[in-house]
Amino acid sequence: MSLRHTVVACVTLAALGVMAPSAQAQTPSPPTSPAFERAYLGEMDAATRAEVEKRATGGNTVVGVTATILLNNYQSANPGKTPGALSVAAVDFVRGVVVIQTGTNQYDLVRFDPKTLSIRR
């Protein structure tokens, strides 16, 4: 094998090594189980549960709809505080706590009412 072939092989392997971790990061998260979604719904009052179930159609999951409602309630409770994109990092229904990612390595721990998904002050 010539020097040129060796260099091309090394560069190709290096490029594949760099690209492999980014490809893994782009894979979607696994779907939540029906039992897990029922547990989410079981914590909510009847009106909130009906709203979440109504919106959890067409590919929207109970977990996704719940996260969206929590984000909307968070923004309503904190107008102007978070101009950038937000995401839910974690939800603990037992403790009534949601962790909102407000930026790179920036998180806000927020209490909420598990029955209504409203943000507590």
N, C-alpha and C positions, 0 to 999 in steps of 0.2 A: 504494500500500500504506500502510495507516495505521501509526501509531507502535506500536500494540498488536501488529499482525501482525509488524512488524520485531523487536520485543522477543521475541515467541514464537519466531520463526525463529532468532534468536541464541541463546536459551536452549536450544532443541532441538539446534542444532549443537554447542554447548558440552557438553551432556549426552552426545551421541554420541561426541564426542572423548574424554571421560573414560571412557566405557564400553568403547571399542574396545580399548585396551591390556589391560584385565582379561579381556576375552573371549579374546584371544590367549593369555594366560597359562594359561587353563583347558583348552586343547586338549591331548589326550594326546600323549605322545612317539611317534614313529614306531616301528613294530615292527622288531626286530632281524632281520638277514638270517640264513638258515640257515647260511651259511658262518661268520658271526661266532659263532653258537652252537656250531658244531662246533669252532671254535678254543678257546672256553671249555672245552668238554668234553675236548679234546685235552690240556689242561694238567693234568687231574685224574687221580688213580690210579683203578684199576678200581672199587673199592668206592665212592668218592666219586662217580664218574661215574654208577654205577648208581643211587645214591640221588637224584642230581639228575634223571636221566632219569625215574625213577619218579614224582617229584613234579611234573615239568614237563608236566602234563596239564590238560585242562579250562580252558584259557586262561592257565595259568601258563607263563611262558617260562623258558628255561634261565638267562637273565640275572637274572630276578626271583627264581627259586629260589636261585641262587647268592648274591644280595644278602641274602636272608632268612637263609640259613645263616651268612653272614659276620656279620650283625647279631646273631643268636642266640649265636654263638661269642664275639663281642665282649662282649655282656652277661654271659655266663658267666665270662669272664676278668676282668671289671671289675664285680663285684657292688656295687650301691649307688652306683656312680659317676655313672650317668646316669639320673636319675629320670624325665626327660621323653621325648618321642618322638625316635627316631633315624631317620636315613635314610642310604643310601649315596650319596655324591656322585660318587665315581669309583673305578674298580678298575684296577690295573695288574698283570696276571698275570706279566709278564716280571720286574718288580722285586719282586713279592709284596707289594704295598702297596694298602691300601684307605683311602679318605678317608671318614670317618664324620662326618656333620653331627649335632652334639649339641645345637644350639640355633641361634638366629638369629645368623649370622655367627660361629659357633663350630664348629670342625672339629678332628678328631683324626686324625692320620696314624698308621696302624697297620700293622705288618708281619704277613703271614700266609703260611702254607705253601700254594702253589698246588696241590699234589698232594692235600692233605686239607682245605683251607680252614680249618685250625685257626689260631688267633691265636698269634703268636710273642711270647715275653717278651723 
